[in-house]
Amino acid sequence: MAKKIAPLTITQVKAAKSKEKEYTLSDGDGLLLRIRPNGTKSWMFNYQTPYTKKRVKISFGSFPELSLADAREKRAEARLLLTKNIDPGEHKKELELQKKETISHTFSVFAAEYIKLKKSSIAERTLRKSEQRIQNYLLPTLGNMPVSQIKPSTVRPILDKLVLENKYETVKRLCSLMNSIMRIALLNGVIEFNPLESISHLYPANKTIHFQSLKPEEMGELLRALNQSDLPEKTKLLIMWQLHTMTRPAEAVKAMWNEIDHENKVWRIPAEKMKMKREHEIPLTNAIIDILQRMEPYRRGDYIFPSNHKNCPHMQTGTVNRAFVTIGFNEKTTAHGLRSLASTTLNEQGFEPDVIEAALAHQDKNAIRRTYNRTTYLDKRREMMAWWSEYIQNSENRGQHEIN
């Protein structure tokens, strides 16, 4: 009959002194307290491995960090594993390995793997855009997070913020990117299922964005509010620049001094900066030239509208929208809405639709017309732009007259 071992008391555990040689005190059922010559005490579990019946010991932890009660709980867990023919030592190693892998298997690791895999299968420009979206929108929040911890609720704040900014196309692209990155983690066996597989279903598909825009007769109200505001002079000039040139926000803030041809009175925007990837020429009216002259005192680099922030050489695309919030026009128009205002006004005045579309750098939806109609109507646009600038300059007084 096996000798019954009396359980240890906490007093015995605390009172156990070191000796010349290492020794152990038994709590029964395989739980041992090991006391080393240097005085350290640690909990050990002595057991026979399943099948091989080899006698081994594993460490549970040190005393007093691991209490007697906690050690006994670990013993109970280990003995339960043995009843299922599971080696507690191997089980412990597997859990530690899983924990280590979980920590190292972050979203950024699989994002890098995604870019690596796509380098040979998609266009360089498309790949660069994907990298920028990952870097700008996903990595700040998800980069250091283990993929096993990522859920729809984790990414919703990222996407919801973009929806509020009407960036539906960006949301669509990010949903696709996240799904692809998480799929790589799934195929590598790091996660058992892809929790973001259907994340795009939470957002409107093919959302048509109607930019808020003022009516032509409301322009004077905007200009008066702008002139009477405390906005920085550079911000006011950027708004006027975008209004006069009819450019997109990104094209306006990235305007460079070397793109201005003063001799021919033209602003030439390189193809790589344009949405349609085709060089765009904008006639310089007297009002546009005046804006350039007023920006000269701020000149300190390549960009016409330099930023005050070190991490960006030019003003941000959101500057105009933030300015509209400040002057109370955010519910009436947007930066992009200024283009709609120009289009509406010019169409009402009877200018040729093709000339207006050319000024807005729109791509003709008719593929045949797009192929064969290469003219930019520069002379007609010069005349139209001159009228548009004059209309803007007269708008404030005209609006005041209409109110009175």
C-alpha positions, 0 to 999 in steps of 0.5 A, spaced: 500 500 500 502 506 497 505 511 503 500 517 504 503 523 504 501 529 508 499 535 505 504 541 506 502 547 510 503 554 508 507 555 515 512 549 512 513 552 505 515 559 508 519 555 514 523 551 509 530 553 509 536 552 504 541 546 505 548 544 502 544 540 497 538 541 493 532 537 496 524 537 495 518 537 500 512 533 497 505 535 497 502 529 495 500 527 488 506 529 484 507 536 487 513 538 490 517 544 493 524 544 491 529 548 495 535 550 492 542 551 496 541 559 494 534 559 498 530 559 492 523 555 492 520 553 486 514 548 485 515 542 481 510 536 478 513 529 478 509 525 473 509 519 468 508 521 461 503 517 457 504 511 453 512 511 455 511 511 462 517 515 463 518 519 470 519 527 468 518 533 472 516 540 470 516 547 473 510 550 475 513 557 478 517 560 484 514 561 491 512 566 493 510 569 486 506 562 485 502 560 492 501 554 495 493 554 493 495 556 485 500 550 485 495 545 487 490 548 482 496 547 477 497 540 479 489 539 478 490 541 471 496 537 470 493 531 473 486 532 468 490 532 462 494 525 464 487 522 465 486 524 457 493 521 456 496 528 454 503 530 457 502 536 461 510 538 459 508 538 452 502 541 453 505 547 456 510 547 451 505 548 446 501 553 449 508 557 450 509 556 443 502 558 441 503 565 445 509 566 442 507 565 435 500 570 437 505 575 439 509 575 433 503 574 428 501 581 427 497 584 422 503 588 419 507 582 418 501 579 414 500 586 410 508 585 408 507 578 406 501 581 402 505 586 398 511 581 397 506 576 394 502 582 389 509 585 387 509 580 381 502 580 379 499 587 379 501 594 376 506 598 380 502 604 381 496 600 384 501 596 389 504 603 391 497 605 392 495 599 396 501 600 400 499 607 402 492 605 404 495 600 408 500 605 411 496 611 412 489 607 415 491 600 417 497 600 420 497 606 425 491 602 429 492 594 427 500 594 425 502 591 432 496 587 433 496 580 433 491 577 427 488 573 432 485 579 436 482 582 430 475 582 429 470 587 425 469 591 432 476 592 431 476 595 424 469 599 424 472 605 428 477 606 422 472 605 416 466 609 420 470 615 420 472 615 413 464 614 411 463 620 415 468 623 411 464 621 404 470 617 403 466 611 400 471 608 395 477 608 400 472 604 405 471 599 399 479 599 398 480 598 405 475 592 406 478 588 400 485 589 403 484 587 410 480 581 407 486 579 403 491 580 408 487 576 413 486 571 408 494 570 408 494 569 415 488 564 415 492 560 409 498 560 414 494 557 419 495 562 424 487 563 425 482 558 424 477 563 420 477 570 417 473 574 421 473 580 416 471 576 410 464 580 409 466 586 413 464 590 406 457 588 407 456 593 413 458 599 408 454 601 402 456 598 395 457 602 389 455 609 393 454 615 389 457 621 392 453 627 391 458 633 393 454 638 397 454 645 393 452 652 393 447 655 388 450 660 383 447 666 387 449 663 394 457 664 392 457 672 394 455 669 401 460 664 401 465 670 399 463 675 404 463 670 410 470 668 408 473 675 407 470 677 414 473 670 417 479 670 422 482 664 417 489 664 415 491 668 409 494 662 406 487 658 407 483 663 404 488 664 398 487 656 397 480 656 397 480 662 392 485 658 388 481 652 388 475 656 386 478 660 380 482 654 377 476 649 378 481 643 380 480 638 385 483 639 392 489 634 391 491 638 385 490 644 388 494 643 394 500 640 390 500 646 385 508 647 384 511 653 382 515 650 377 508 648 373 507 655 372 508 658 365 508 665 366 510 667 359 504 663 356 499 664 362 498 656 363 498 652 369 501 645 367 499 639 372 503 633 370 499 627 368 501 623 375 498 628 379 491 628 375 486 623 377 485 621 369 493 620 369 493 625 363 497 632 363 492 638 364 493 645 362 489 651 366 489 658 363 491 663 368 487 669 369 488 675 372 485 673 378 489 667 378 496 670 377 494 675 383 493 669 388 500 667 386 503 674 387 500 674 394 503 667 395 510 669 394 511 672 401 510 665 403 514 662 398 519 657 401 520 651 397 517 647 391 509 648 393 505 654 392 501 652 398 506 650 403 505 647 410 506 649 417 507 641 418 514 638 418 511 631 415 508 634 409 511 640 404 504 642 402 497 644 405 493 638 406 487 636 402 482 637 408 484 644 409 478 647 405 473 643 408 476 644 415 475 652 413 468 651 411 466 648 418 470 654 421 466 659 417 459 655 418 459 653 411 460 645 412 453 643 411 452 647 405 458 645 401 465 642 400 471 643 397 469 638 392 463 642 391 466 648 389 467 644 382 460 643 382 458 650 383 463 652 377 460 647 373 453 649 374 454 656 373 458 655 367 452 651 364 447 656 366 451 661 362 451 657 356 458 655 355 459 649 351 459 642 355 465 639 352 469 646 354 466 645 361 468 638 362 475 639 359 476 645 364 474 640 370 479 635 367 473 630 366 474 623 362 469 623 357 464 617 358 463 615 351 469 611 349 469 613 342 469 620 343 474 619 349 479 616 343 478 621 338 477 627 341 483 629 344 482 637 343 483 641 350 479 647 347 485 651 350 483 657 347 475 657 348 477 655 356 481 661 356 475 665 354 471 661 359 476 662 365 476 669 364 469 670 365 469 665 371 474 669 374 470 675 373 464 672 375 467 670 382 470 677 383 463 680 382 459 675 386 460 678 393 457 685 390 452 682 386 450 677 392 449 684 397 445 687 391 440 681 391 439 681 399 438 688 399 
